[in-house]
Amino acid sequence: MSALFQNYARRPFAIVEGKGTEVFDESGKRYLDFTSGIAVCSLGHAYPAIVEAIQKQSEKLWHISNLFESPGQEKLAASLVEDLHVSYAFFCNSGAEANEAAIKLARKHTGKHKIIVFEQSFHGRTFGAMSATGQDKVRNGFGPLVSEFVTLPFNDAEALKAAANTETAAIMLELIQGEGGVNPVTDDFAQAIHDIQQSTDILVIADEVQTGIGRTGTRFAFEQTVLKPDIISMAKGLGSGFPIGGILGTAELFDTFNAGTHGTTFGGNPLAVAVAQTVVDHIFNDAFLGSVKQKSSYFASKLQQAFPEQQYAIQGKGLMLGLSLGGEDVAPYVTALDEAGLLTVAAGPKVIRLLPPLTVSEHEIDEAVSILKTVLKKEKIPNI
């Protein structure tokens, strides 16, 4: 009998080893990992440079707390804001913590409490982040939520214009809704947000926890839009599997997060920062990001060739792609794909999310598409 709380619907096998895109369970069975730990293992499993960074830093210093100067944090912050419109960073441990920090910063800076969020969004499971999340399944059963979040339909510019007013502190959105179905922001909606930002004192918070750190083919997904967020939250791929998160903010916000206003015990510790710096050094260059775009185009074209039928829809950007099965429940297909040796994850009930490491090869993409085609072309799989 397990001593664990059963709050995860775990799959009935354990992954015990991985290298690159390949992982192996306790019986030695091989899988292609197109979950990347849910968009976390950006450089794949056991990436040599990360292994080396952990080994080197672990022999020096793991943790000292944020009571002292941190040269590693200073260097990582400078790497993340370089050539962007943001100027400062704060480091924590996870995406939920990053979004909590973003919410606190926006409220404190503006002196207002109302934050506009969107249906099918996902921002985390702590109380503030959960209250910002536009999915009842995440929020139900926990009693009163943090107030003043206004939930609107995603990509509905008219609803947004009607709701934004002098009481609004911020608009908070994912550039591509991950848990909600791999739904990208439209150009028109991004323009509407940008126009509101330019004509009012309303801040824009971009939740780049899943889309950031090269996942969509640019450093951050907002760079492919007109948006220039005041606050950017990040985590997941930043540590490529090692826990670290954070926010980036504009120069105007600097004085708001002054000494004592926010903090974390473990956030930005030397070990996490050493790993994140290695990740950023590898991903934030034109050649690497260009390879992500090239592999994304290759992957999407292969999916379109494999599934030309109208009921299959391919959505997303970069190596964050979703495959919709025309309204059909994908859960049994995810299980069947596991059995066939391809690990995927659902994005809501109707979309299969495909999140390979950014280092995935074209050969591995070909193999994954072949497995997808074999499994999905079979007759309807009964619910398990």
N, C-alpha and C positions, 0 to 999 in steps of 0.2 A: 504493500500500500504506500502510495507516495506521500511524503511529508510536505509537498508543495501545494499551495493554493491552486485550484484548477481554473484560473482566469484566462488561460490560453487554450484554444482548441488546437492542440499540437498534432502534427502529423506523426504517424506511428513508426518513425525511424529516427535515428540520431545521426547527424553529420559529425564525423570525427576528424576529418582531415581535408585540406584543400590546397590547391596550387593553381593560381591563375583563375580560369573560369571553371575548372574541374573540381568537384568535391566527391567525397567517398563516405558511405555510411559504415556502420559497425560490422556489416557483413562483407565489406569490400566492394559493394556495388558502386559504380561510377555514375555521376550525374553531371549535366551541364547546369551551372548555377546562373539562371537568368532572373534571380531575385536580388543578388548582390547584398543580401542581408537587408532587403528593402531599400535599395539605392544607397547603401552605406559603403560597401567594399569597392570604392571607385577604381582602385588599382588592382583589383582582384585579390585572391587569397595568397598570403605569404609572399607578398611582393618583396624582392630582395632588399631594396633600398629602405623599406619600412622596417624590415627585420633588423637591418643594421642600425637604423636610427634608435630603435628600442633598446637594442643591446648596448650601444654606446652610452645613451642617456641613463639607462638603468644602473650603470656603474658609477655614475656621477651623483645624481640627485633626482629623486622621484617627486618629492613634495616638500614645500617649505611654507606655504600659505601666501596669501596676497598682502601680508603685512610688510613685505619687502619688495624692493625693486625687482623687475623681471625682464632681463634683457631678451629672453626668448619671446615673451609676449610682445615686446616693442618691435622686434624684427618681424614677427608674424603679422602684426597689425599693419605695419608699413607695406608688407607684401600684398595684403588683401585690399588695401585702399589705393594702391598705386594706379594712376591713370583713371581713377573713378571720381565721381563727384562727391563721394563720402570721404570723411577725414579721420574718423576715430572708431576704435573697436572696444568691445567688452567681451570677455570669454567666460563661458560657463561649461556645462557638461552634456547638454542635450538640446534637441529642438524645442521641446516643451518649455524648458528653462529659458531658451532664447526668446521665445514668443512671450513668456511672462515678462521678461526684461523689456521687450519692445512695447508691450501694453503699458507698463509702468512709466516708461520714458515718455511715451506719447501723452499720457494723462498729466504727468507732472509738468511737462514743458508747456502744454497748452492751458492747463488749469481747467480743462473740460473733461467730461467722463464718457461721452457717447462715442462709440466706435462702430462703424458700419462694417459688417462682415457678410458672407454670402452662403447661400444654400449649397450643400454638398461639400463644403470646405472641411478641412481637417487641420487643426493647429496644435493638437496635443491633448493630454489627459489630466494635467493639473487643473485646478479649478478655474483660473483665468483663461488658460488656453482651451479648456473644455467648453467654457461659456462662449468663447469666440467661434467654436466649431459649429457648422451648420448641419449637423446630423443628429437626430434624436437618439439613435442607437448608442451614441457615445455619451449622451447626457442623461438619459433616463435612469431614475432610481437614486440619484444623489442629492435630492432635495433642492433648495433654492440655489440658483446659480449666481455668479457675479452679474450684477445688473448693468444696464446701459449699453448692451450690445444689441444692435439693430440688424436683423438678418434679412437680406434681400436676395432676389433671384440673381444668379451669376450671369454676367454678360447682358444685363438689362440696363441700358444706359438711361432710359427714361425713369425707371424706378429709382436709380441712383440719384439722378438730378432732383427728383422730388423729395428724397429723404435727406440729402445733405443740407445742413443749415448752420446757423451761427453757434449751435450747441454741439456740433460735431468736432471731436478731437482728431479723429483719424479714419481713414479707409484702409482696411486690412484685407489682403488677398494673396492667394497663391497664383503664380503666373501660369501654372498648369495644375489643376486640382488632381492630386495623386490618388488618395483614398476615395475621392468622389467620382472617379471614372476616367481619369486622364483627359480632363477637359481644359484645353488651352484658353487663355484670355483672348478675345477677339481684338482686332486692331481698333475697331470703333469703340469698344468698351475701354480699352487702354487710353484712347484719345479723350474720352469723356472724363476719366479719372484725372488725366493730366490737366485738362482744362479747369477742373474744379480746384486742383492743387495750385494752379497758377493764379487763379482769381480769388482765392480765399486763404485763410490761415490753416486749413485742414491739412494734416500730415498724411503721407502715404507710407504704409508699412507693407513691404514685400516679404512674404513668407517664402524664402528660398531654401528651406530646410531640405526639401527633396530635389528641387530643380537646380540648386547652386553647385558650385565647384565643378564646372565643366559638364554636368550631366546632359545639358541640352545643346552643347557645342559652342557655348560661350562661357566666360567665367560665371556669369549669373544670367538667368533667363531674361531678366528685365532689359538687358542690353539689346535684345531683339525687338524691343518695343520703344515707344516714345517716352516711357515712364522713367523718371529719375526719383526713386523712392527716398524719403527722408530717413527711413530706418529699414535695414535689410537683416532678416534673421537667417541663420545658417546652422547646420550641424551635419548629420549623416555623412556625406562624402568627405567632409573636411578632415576627418581622422581616418578615413578608409577602414573603419572597423574599430578604431580606438575612440573611446568616448570623449567628444569635445563638441561644443556648440558656441554660438556667439551672436552678437549683433554688430552691424556697422551703422554709423550715423553721420549726419552732416555736421559741419562746423558749428552751425547755429544751435545744435543741441548740447554742445560741450559743457556749458555751465550748469545744465540741468542735472546731469549725473555727477554731482560733486561728492566730496568725501562723505561717506556714511549713508548715502541715499540708496545704494544697492550693493549686493556682494554675494560671494559664494566661497565655500571652504575649499573645494577641490578644483573649481573652474580655472582653466589655464595653467594647470600645474606643469612643471618642466617636462615631464614625460609626454603628456598630451601635446604640448606645444611643439616638442621636437618632432613628433610624428606628423602633426598638421603642417609644419614647415616643409617637411619632405614631400608631402602630398601636393602642396601649393607649388613648390619648386618644379615638380614634374608636370602638373596639369596646366598651370597658368603660362603657357607659351603657345605661340601661334601654330607650331608644327603639331603639337599634341591635340589642341582644340580642332585643328583642321582634320586630323585623323578621326576624331569623334564625328564630325559632320559627314565625312566620307563614309564611315561605317554606318551611320544613321541612314544615309541615302541608299546604301547597298541593302541594308536590312529591310527598309520600307519597300524597296522595289521587289525584293524576293518574296515578301509577304503578299504584295499585290499580285505577283505572278502565281503564287500558290493558292490565293483566295480571291479570284476575280468576281465571285458571285456578289450580288448586290447586298445580301444580308450581312456580309462581313465588312466592318468599317475599321480602318486603321487610323489612329489619331495620336497626337503627341508630337514631341520634337526630340532631336538628338537621340540618345539611347534611353529615352523614357517614352516608350511606345505602348499603346493599348490596342487590343484586338477585340472588337465588339462582335458578338455572335447574333446580332439581330434581335436583341431582347431576350435571348435564352440565358438561363441560369448557368454560370460558368463553373460553379463549385465542383460538380462531378468531373468536368473536363480537367480542372487543375489536379484532381486526384489521379486521373488517368495519365496525365502528363508526367506526374511523379513516377508512376509505375513504368513509364516508357523511358525514364532517364532524363527528363527536362524539368527543372524546378522553376515554377512561375508563381505569381501571386495575383489574387483577384484585386480589382479596383472597383469596389462596390460589387453588387451581385451580377452584373451583366458584362463586365469587361475583364479580359485577361491582361494583366500588366506584365510587360517585358522589360526588365531592368538588368541587362548584362553588365559586367564590369566594363569600364571605359577602355580597357585593354583587350577586349574580346577580339578574336581573329575572324576573318571572313569565312574561314573553314568552319569555325564553331557556329557562326551565324547560319551557314548552310545546313549544318547538322541539326540545329534547333528548328529551323523552318521545316526540314524533312520530318522531324518528330511531330511538330504541330500539325502538319498536313496529314500524316498518318492517323493521328488521334482524332482530329476534328472532322475528318472526312468520313469517319465511321458513322454508322447509324446512331441516332440519338442515344446517349448514355443515360441510363436510368439514374435518378437521384440516389445517392448512397447514404 
